[in-house]
Amino acid sequence: MKITWKTIAPLGIWLAIYLVPVPAGLNADQWHYFALFVAVIAGLILESMPAGAVGLIGLTIAGVAGYVEHDPNKSLRWMLGGFSESTVWLVVGAFVFSIGYRRSGLGRRLALMLVRRLGGRTIGLGYAVAFSDLVLAPATPSNTARSGGTIYPIVSNIPRIYGSEPGPTAGRIGTYVMWTAFATTAVTSSLFLTALAPNAAALGIAKKIAGVDINWSQWFFGFAPLGILLLALVPLLSYVICRPQVKESPEIVAWSSNELAAMGPLSRHEWIMAALVLLAMLLWIAGSNPNISLPGLGSNFINATTVVFVVISLMLVTGVVAFDDIAAEKSVWEVFFYFTSLLTLSSGLNEIGFIKWLTEGYARPLASLTPTLGMILLVSFFFWIHYFFSSITSHAATVLPVVLAVGKGIPDLSVPTLTLLCLYSLGLMGVISPYATGPAPMYFGSGYIGKGDFWKFGLIFGMVYFAGLLVIVLPWLRLIGW
């Protein structure tokens, strides 16, 4: 491997933080673990080496140093803990679904149908992708399942039709289409209570701590002014930020019609794949939704990740995919090691008490501020601290109680308004990093969005989404008396 400044820079960042005197309230292991975490993030941003390698090296150093567990055997169990996380396997399943779409030909057929209808202009494809997620979101409690099982496998086939492949030609149209899909799912995850699993869990926390409880329609009504606006703006903003090289392609519409005609009727494997996708959607909607009960099965009768294993097994049995196809898919295993490592490392920050120290240290001085300033700073903290998390659920469980407790201590601050702003942040904050939410690693590992670009786009869209919370949702909640 060639040694460059990008290889050295993360080590320099690690050493600089490591040598800083340990802040009051922390011990040496906690501070040095934080230094390692920042160095790993720097390595990912700078692309010092493949993302999977960066994450694995960081995880290994943390385990050997015993930052989280001093006992070597417990430290090893901690290192391996992320490999059993259900979200990791949902992400892996998304890539396998994509293989099934590709090998069966169904993905190409669906992509050609979208291109035939809206492919004359690139911006039209962006809106088609956004609308697809919007339709699925209200009934799919897992955004990882929604993106991985349906949106990503179809969308990933569109760029190839335009001669846009991962790598040098990604900018033709692939970067735009893939980023639009990812940025949209962050919006729909906040727009509907049932579009993101942690939404309901966080609402349960809010009910216990702040006495705030709203139903599905109230949730939608409170966020709709921003959510609907963002759904209209995301394809346009992505178009400006990603700058696709292909703007219009009228000839591609006629070409796609000819290609569809040449494909003929659906093949056996396409029918099977379509049936398996419908089965997955049915199980995701009904199987993990507490509001839906089936005779003889009740509610919550199957986990979303278990659904993935069921469908992959059926794909193997029916011959839609071969196990060799899965083993040969390089991107699957790079994302597997990268996301597993980051999931474990970020959870380690919470396990060692660093997040609690940071949260309480930031929040304590806010109790003496004016209500408006206090609310803005608390929501800012709740949103942007997600850079230290790879799980929205753990973020909500760790930070939300502290933020609400501090908010209740600020005279005249509207705790219901603060609560809703935090709850509406949960989906939106998923856009800020390549590990912030379940769908992120899929798009990060697709090869269509440059690793550095992913961080840059995430920061830009994160700032837009966050500004929308303060400029649109905050006044709206006050206007309607929440």
C-alpha positions as CSV (number, residue, x, y, z in Angstrom):
1,M,0.0,0.0,0.0
2,K,1.3,3.4,-0.9
3,I,1.8,5.7,2.1
4,T,0.4,9.2,1.5
5,W,-0.6,12.2,3.7
6,K,-4.1,10.7,3.8
7,T,-2.6,7.6,5.5
8,I,-0.7,9.7,8.0
9,A,-3.3,12.3,8.8
10,P,-5.6,10.0,10.9
11,L,-2.6,8.9,12.9
12,G,-1.7,12.6,13.5
13,I,-5.3,13.4,14.6
14,W,-5.3,10.4,16.9
15,L,-1.9,11.4,18.5
16,A,-3.0,15.1,18.9
17,I,-6.2,14.1,20.8
18,Y,-4.4,11.3,22.7
19,L,-1.8,13.8,24.1
20,V,-4.3,16.3,25.2
21,P,-4.7,16.2,29.0
22,V,-7.7,14.0,30.0
23,P,-10.7,16.3,30.6
24,A,-12.3,16.4,34.1
25,G,-14.9,13.7,34.5
26,L,-13.2,11.2,32.2
27,N,-10.5,8.6,32.7
28,A,-7.6,7.9,30.4
29,D,-9.3,4.9,28.7
30,Q,-12.4,6.9,27.9
31,W,-10.4,9.8,26.4
32,H,-8.0,7.6,24.4
33,Y,-11.0,5.6,23.0
34,F,-12.5,8.9,21.8
35,A,-9.2,9.7,20.1
36,L,-9.3,6.4,18.3
37,F,-12.9,6.9,17.2
38,V,-12.2,10.3,15.8
39,A,-9.1,8.9,14.0
40,V,-11.3,6.1,12.4
41,I,-13.8,8.7,11.2
42,A,-11.0,10.8,9.7
43,G,-9.7,7.7,8.0
44,L,-13.1,7.1,6.5
45,I,-13.5,10.7,5.3
46,L,-10.0,10.8,3.8
47,E,-10.3,7.3,2.3
48,S,-6.9,6.4,3.8
49,M,-7.6,2.8,2.8
50,P,-10.8,0.7,2.1
51,A,-13.6,1.6,4.5
52,G,-13.8,-2.0,5.8
53,A,-10.1,-2.0,6.6
54,V,-10.3,1.3,8.5
55,G,-13.2,0.1,10.6
56,L,-11.6,-3.3,11.3
57,I,-8.2,-1.9,12.3
58,G,-9.9,0.6,14.6
59,L,-12.0,-2.1,16.2
60,T,-8.9,-4.3,16.7
61,I,-7.0,-1.6,18.4
62,A,-9.9,-0.8,20.7
63,G,-10.2,-4.5,21.6
64,V,-6.5,-5.1,22.2
65,A,-6.2,-2.0,24.3
66,G,-9.1,-3.0,26.4
67,Y,-10.7,0.4,26.3
68,V,-14.2,-1.0,26.8
69,E,-13.5,-4.3,28.5
70,H,-10.2,-4.9,30.3
71,D,-10.6,-8.7,30.4
72,P,-9.3,-10.1,27.1
73,N,-12.1,-12.6,26.7
74,K,-14.8,-10.0,27.4
75,S,-13.0,-7.6,25.1
76,L,-13.2,-10.2,22.3
77,R,-16.9,-10.7,22.9
78,W,-17.4,-7.0,22.7
79,M,-15.5,-6.8,19.4
80,L,-17.6,-9.6,17.9
81,G,-20.9,-8.2,19.2
82,G,-21.6,-6.1,16.2
83,F,-21.5,-9.1,13.9
84,S,-24.8,-10.3,15.5
85,E,-26.6,-7.0,15.2
86,S,-29.8,-7.3,13.2
87,T,-29.3,-4.1,11.3
88,V,-26.0,-5.3,9.9
89,W,-27.7,-8.3,8.4
90,L,-30.5,-6.2,7.0
91,V,-27.9,-4.2,5.2
92,V,-26.2,-7.4,3.9
93,G,-29.7,-8.7,2.9
94,A,-30.2,-5.5,0.9
95,F,-27.2,-6.3,-1.3
96,V,-28.3,-9.9,-1.8
97,F,-31.8,-8.7,-2.8
98,S,-30.0,-6.5,-5.3
99,I,-28.2,-9.5,-6.7
100,G,-31.6,-11.2,-7.1
101,Y,-33.0,-8.3,-8.9
102,R,-30.0,-8.2,-11.2
103,R,-29.7,-11.9,-12.0
104,S,-33.4,-12.4,-12.5
105,G,-33.6,-9.4,-14.8
106,L,-36.5,-8.0,-12.8
107,G,-34.4,-5.0,-11.6
108,R,-33.5,-4.1,-15.2
109,R,-37.1,-4.5,-16.3
110,L,-38.4,-2.2,-13.5
111,A,-35.6,0.3,-14.2
112,L,-36.4,0.4,-17.9
113,M,-40.1,0.9,-17.1
114,L,-39.2,4.0,-14.9
115,V,-36.9,5.3,-17.6
116,R,-39.5,4.8,-20.3
117,R,-42.0,6.8,-18.4
118,L,-39.8,9.6,-16.8
119,G,-36.3,9.1,-18.2
120,G,-36.3,11.8,-20.8
121,R,-35.1,14.3,-18.1
122,T,-32.8,13.4,-15.3
123,I,-34.8,15.4,-12.8
124,G,-37.9,13.4,-13.6
125,L,-36.1,10.2,-12.5
126,G,-35.2,11.9,-9.2
127,Y,-38.9,12.6,-8.5
128,A,-39.9,9.1,-9.5
129,V,-37.4,7.7,-7.0
130,A,-38.6,10.1,-4.3
131,F,-42.3,9.2,-5.0
132,S,-41.5,5.5,-4.8
133,D,-40.1,5.8,-1.2
134,L,-43.0,8.1,-0.2
135,V,-45.6,5.4,-1.3
136,L,-43.8,2.7,0.7
137,A,-42.9,4.6,3.8
138,P,-46.2,4.8,5.8
139,A,-46.5,1.0,5.9
140,T,-42.9,-0.1,6.3
141,P,-41.6,0.4,9.9
142,S,-38.0,-0.3,8.9
143,N,-36.3,2.2,6.6
144,T,-33.5,-0.3,6.2
145,A,-36.0,-2.9,4.9
146,R,-37.8,-0.4,2.7
147,S,-34.6,0.9,1.1
148,G,-32.8,-2.4,1.0
149,G,-35.6,-4.6,-0.1
150,T,-37.3,-2.4,-2.7
151,I,-35.8,1.0,-3.4
152,Y,-32.1,0.3,-3.6
153,P,-32.2,-2.8,-5.8
154,I,-34.4,-1.0,-8.4
155,V,-32.6,2.3,-8.3
156,S,-29.2,0.7,-8.6
157,N,-30.1,-0.7,-12.0
158,I,-31.1,2.7,-13.4
159,P,-27.6,4.3,-13.9
160,R,-26.3,1.4,-15.9
161,I,-29.0,2.1,-18.5
162,Y,-27.3,5.5,-19.1
163,G,-23.8,4.0,-19.1
164,S,-23.1,5.2,-15.6
165,E,-21.2,2.5,-13.6
166,P,-19.6,2.7,-10.1
167,G,-16.3,4.5,-10.4
168,P,-15.2,7.0,-13.1
169,T,-18.6,7.2,-14.9
170,A,-20.7,7.4,-11.7
171,G,-21.1,11.1,-12.1
172,R,-23.0,10.7,-15.4
173,I,-26.3,10.1,-13.5
174,G,-25.6,7.4,-10.9
175,T,-24.5,9.7,-8.1
176,Y,-27.6,11.9,-8.5
177,V,-30.1,9.0,-8.6
178,M,-28.5,7.2,-5.6
179,W,-28.1,10.2,-3.4
180,T,-31.7,11.3,-4.1
181,A,-32.9,7.9,-3.0
182,F,-30.9,8.1,0.2
183,A,-31.8,11.7,1.1
184,T,-35.5,11.0,0.4
185,T,-35.7,8.1,2.8
186,A,-34.4,10.4,5.6
187,V,-37.4,12.7,5.0
188,T,-40.0,10.0,4.8
189,S,-38.6,8.4,8.0
190,S,-39.5,11.6,9.8
191,L,-42.8,12.3,8.0
192,F,-44.6,9.2,9.2
193,L,-44.6,7.7,12.7
194,T,-44.6,4.2,11.1
195,A,-41.8,4.8,8.6
196,L,-38.9,4.4,11.1
197,A,-38.9,1.8,14.0
198,P,-37.2,4.1,16.5
199,N,-40.0,6.7,16.1
200,A,-42.4,4.7,18.2
201,A,-39.7,3.8,20.8
202,A,-38.7,7.5,21.2
203,L,-42.4,8.5,21.5
204,G,-42.7,6.0,24.3
205,I,-39.7,7.7,26.1
206,A,-41.3,11.1,25.5
207,K,-44.6,10.0,27.0
208,K,-42.9,8.7,30.2
209,I,-40.6,11.7,30.7
210,A,-42.5,14.7,29.3
211,G,-46.1,13.4,29.1
212,V,-46.1,14.0,25.3
213,D,-48.2,11.5,23.4
214,I,-49.5,11.9,19.8
215,N,-51.2,9.6,17.3
216,W,-50.2,8.9,13.7
217,S,-52.2,11.8,12.1
218,Q,-51.0,14.3,14.7
219,W,-47.4,13.2,14.0
220,F,-47.9,13.7,10.3
221,F,-49.7,17.0,10.7
222,G,-46.9,18.4,12.9
223,F,-44.1,17.6,10.4
224,A,-46.0,17.9,7.1
225,P,-45.1,21.6,6.3
226,L,-41.4,20.7,6.3
227,G,-41.8,17.1,5.1
228,I,-43.8,17.9,2.0
229,L,-41.5,20.8,1.2
230,L,-38.4,18.7,1.5
231,L,-39.9,16.0,-0.7
232,A,-40.4,18.6,-3.4
233,L,-36.9,20.1,-2.9
234,V,-34.7,17.0,-2.4
235,P,-34.5,16.0,-6.1
236,L,-33.9,19.6,-7.1
237,L,-31.2,20.2,-4.4
238,S,-29.6,16.8,-5.2
239,Y,-29.5,17.9,-8.9
240,V,-27.6,21.1,-7.9
241,I,-25.2,19.4,-5.5
242,C,-24.5,16.2,-7.4
243,R,-24.4,17.9,-10.9
244,P,-25.3,14.9,-13.1
245,Q,-23.6,15.1,-16.5
246,V,-26.7,13.7,-18.3
247,K,-29.4,16.4,-18.1
248,E,-31.8,15.2,-20.8
249,S,-31.9,12.1,-22.9
250,P,-35.0,11.9,-25.0
251,E,-33.5,9.1,-27.1
252,I,-33.2,6.9,-24.0
253,V,-37.0,6.7,-23.7
254,A,-37.4,5.2,-27.2
255,W,-34.4,2.9,-26.5
256,S,-35.9,1.7,-23.2
257,S,-39.2,0.9,-25.0
258,N,-37.3,-1.2,-27.5
259,E,-35.3,-3.0,-24.8
260,L,-38.5,-3.8,-22.9
261,A,-40.0,-5.3,-26.1
262,A,-36.8,-7.3,-26.6
263,M,-37.0,-8.7,-23.1
264,G,-40.4,-10.1,-23.8
265,P,-42.7,-11.4,-21.1
266,L,-41.5,-12.0,-17.5
267,S,-39.3,-15.0,-17.2
268,R,-39.7,-17.7,-14.5
269,H,-37.0,-16.1,-12.3
270,E,-38.6,-12.7,-12.7
271,W,-41.9,-14.0,-11.5
272,I,-40.3,-15.8,-8.6
273,M,-38.3,-12.7,-7.6
274,A,-41.4,-10.5,-7.8
275,A,-43.3,-12.9,-5.6
276,L,-40.5,-13.0,-3.1
277,V,-40.4,-9.2,-3.0
278,L,-44.1,-9.0,-2.4
279,L,-43.7,-11.7,0.4
280,A,-41.0,-9.6,2.0
281,M,-43.1,-6.5,1.9
282,L,-46.1,-8.3,3.4
283,L,-44.0,-9.7,6.2
284,W,-42.3,-6.4,6.9
285,I,-45.6,-4.5,7.0
286,A,-47.6,-7.0,8.9
287,G,-45.0,-9.1,10.7
288,S,-43.3,-6.3,12.7
289,N,-46.1,-3.8,13.0
290,P,-47.8,-3.9,16.5
291,N,-50.9,-2.3,15.1
292,I,-51.6,-5.3,12.7
293,S,-52.6,-8.7,14.0
294,L,-53.1,-11.7,11.8
295,P,-55.3,-14.7,12.8
296,G,-53.3,-17.4,14.5
297,L,-50.1,-15.3,14.4
298,G,-51.0,-12.1,16.3
299,S,-48.8,-9.0,15.9
300,N,-45.0,-8.8,15.8
301,F,-44.8,-12.4,14.7
302,I,-41.6,-12.1,12.7
303,N,-38.5,-9.8,12.9
304,A,-37.6,-7.7,9.9
305,T,-34.2,-9.3,9.7
306,T,-35.6,-12.8,9.9
307,V,-37.7,-11.9,6.8
308,V,-34.4,-11.2,5.0
309,F,-33.1,-14.6,5.8
310,V,-36.3,-16.3,4.8
311,V,-36.4,-14.6,1.4
312,I,-32.7,-15.2,0.7
313,S,-33.1,-18.9,1.5
314,L,-36.0,-19.0,-0.9
315,M,-33.9,-17.2,-3.6
316,L,-31.2,-19.9,-3.1
317,V,-33.7,-22.8,-3.2
318,T,-35.4,-21.5,-6.4
319,G,-32.2,-20.7,-8.1
320,V,-32.8,-17.0,-8.5
321,V,-29.3,-16.5,-7.0
322,A,-26.5,-18.9,-6.4
323,F,-24.4,-18.9,-3.2
324,D,-21.3,-18.2,-5.4
325,D,-23.0,-15.0,-6.5
326,I,-23.3,-13.9,-2.8
327,A,-19.7,-14.9,-1.9
328,A,-18.3,-13.0,-5.0
329,E,-20.1,-9.8,-4.2
330,K,-17.2,-7.7,-3.0
331,S,-19.2,-4.7,-1.9
332,V,-21.4,-6.8,0.4
333,W,-18.4,-7.9,2.5
334,E,-16.7,-4.5,2.6
335,V,-19.8,-2.9,3.9
336,F,-20.3,-5.8,6.3
337,F,-16.9,-5.2,7.9
338,Y,-17.1,-1.4,7.8
339,F,-20.6,-1.1,9.2
340,T,-20.1,-3.8,11.8
341,S,-16.9,-2.1,13.0
342,L,-18.5,1.4,13.1
343,L,-21.6,0.0,14.9
344,T,-19.5,-1.5,17.6
345,L,-17.1,1.4,17.9
346,S,-19.9,4.0,18.2
347,S,-21.8,1.8,20.7
348,G,-18.6,1.6,22.7
349,L,-18.7,5.4,23.2
350,N,-21.9,5.0,25.0
351,E,-20.9,1.9,26.9
352,I,-17.8,3.5,28.5
353,G,-19.8,6.6,29.5
354,F,-18.3,9.1,27.1
355,I,-21.7,10.0,25.6
356,K,-23.2,10.5,29.1
357,W,-20.3,12.8,30.1
358,L,-20.6,14.8,26.8
359,T,-24.4,15.1,27.0
360,E,-24.5,16.2,30.7
361,G,-21.5,18.5,30.3
362,Y,-23.2,20.3,27.3
363,A,-26.7,20.3,28.7
364,R,-26.1,21.4,32.3
365,P,-25.1,25.1,31.5
366,L,-28.3,25.5,29.4
367,A,-30.6,25.6,32.4
368,S,-30.0,29.3,32.9
369,L,-30.7,30.4,29.2
370,T,-33.8,32.0,27.7
371,P,-36.5,29.5,26.6
372,T,-35.9,30.1,22.8
373,L,-32.1,30.0,22.9
374,G,-32.2,27.0,25.3
375,M,-34.5,25.1,22.9
376,I,-32.4,25.9,19.8
377,L,-29.2,24.7,21.6
378,L,-30.8,21.5,22.9
379,V,-32.3,20.6,19.5
380,S,-28.9,21.4,17.9
381,F,-27.1,19.1,20.3
382,F,-29.7,16.3,19.9
383,F,-29.3,16.5,16.1
384,W,-25.6,16.9,15.6
385,I,-24.4,14.5,18.3
386,H,-25.6,11.8,16.0
387,Y,-22.2,11.8,14.4
388,F,-21.2,9.7,17.5
389,F,-24.0,7.1,16.9
390,S,-24.6,4.4,14.3
391,S,-28.0,3.5,15.8
392,I,-31.0,5.9,15.9
393,T,-32.6,3.8,18.6
394,S,-29.6,3.9,20.9
395,H,-29.3,7.7,20.2
396,A,-32.9,8.2,21.3
397,A,-32.6,6.0,24.3
398,T,-29.4,7.7,25.5
399,V,-29.7,11.4,24.6
400,L,-33.5,12.1,24.6
401,P,-34.1,11.6,28.3
402,V,-31.2,14.0,29.2
403,V,-32.4,16.7,26.7
404,L,-35.9,16.5,27.9
405,A,-34.9,16.6,31.6
406,V,-32.8,19.7,30.9
407,G,-35.6,21.3,28.9
408,K,-38.0,20.8,31.8
409,G,-35.5,22.7,34.0
410,I,-35.6,25.9,31.8
411,P,-38.3,28.2,32.9
412,D,-41.1,28.8,30.3
413,L,-39.6,26.4,27.8
414,S,-42.3,24.4,26.0
415,V,-41.4,20.8,26.6
416,P,-43.9,19.4,24.1
417,T,-42.4,21.6,21.4
418,L,-38.9,20.5,22.3
419,T,-40.0,16.9,22.4
420,L,-41.5,17.0,18.9
421,L,-38.5,18.8,17.4
422,C,-36.3,16.0,18.8
423,L,-38.7,13.3,17.6
424,Y,-38.8,14.8,14.1
425,S,-35.0,14.9,14.0
426,L,-34.7,11.1,14.2
427,G,-35.3,10.4,10.5
428,L,-33.6,13.5,9.2
429,M,-30.3,13.0,11.1
430,G,-29.8,9.7,9.3
431,V,-28.5,11.7,6.3
432,I,-25.4,13.1,8.0
433,S,-23.0,10.2,7.8
434,P,-22.4,6.8,6.1
435,Y,-23.3,5.0,9.3
436,A,-26.0,7.2,10.7
437,T,-28.9,5.0,9.7
438,G,-29.5,1.5,8.2
439,P,-29.8,2.5,4.5
440,A,-26.6,4.6,4.7
441,P,-24.1,1.8,4.3
442,M,-25.9,0.5,1.2
443,Y,-25.5,3.7,-0.7
444,F,-22.1,4.4,0.8
445,G,-20.9,1.0,-0.5
446,S,-22.6,1.2,-3.9
447,G,-19.6,2.8,-5.6
448,Y,-21.8,5.6,-7.1
449,I,-21.2,8.2,-4.3
450,G,-17.6,9.0,-3.6
451,K,-16.6,8.4,0.0
452,G,-15.6,12.0,0.6
453,D,-18.6,13.2,-1.3
454,F,-20.9,11.2,0.9
455,W,-19.7,13.1,4.0
456,K,-19.9,16.5,2.1
457,F,-23.4,15.8,0.8
458,G,-24.5,14.6,4.3
459,L,-23.3,17.8,5.9
460,I,-25.0,20.0,3.3
461,F,-28.3,18.1,3.5
462,G,-28.1,17.8,7.3
463,M,-27.8,21.6,7.6
464,V,-30.8,22.1,5.3
465,Y,-32.9,19.6,7.2
466,F,-31.9,21.0,10.5
467,A,-32.6,24.6,9.4
468,G,-36.0,23.4,8.3
469,L,-36.7,22.2,11.8
470,L,-36.0,25.6,13.3
471,V,-37.3,27.8,10.6
472,I,-40.5,25.9,9.6
473,V,-41.4,23.3,12.2
474,L,-40.7,25.3,15.3
475,P,-42.9,28.3,14.3
476,W,-45.6,25.8,13.0
477,L,-45.7,23.9,16.3
478,R,-46.1,27.2,18.2
479,L,-48.8,28.4,15.8
480,I,-50.9,25.3,16.3
481,G,-50.4,25.4,20.1
482,W,-48.1,22.4,20.6
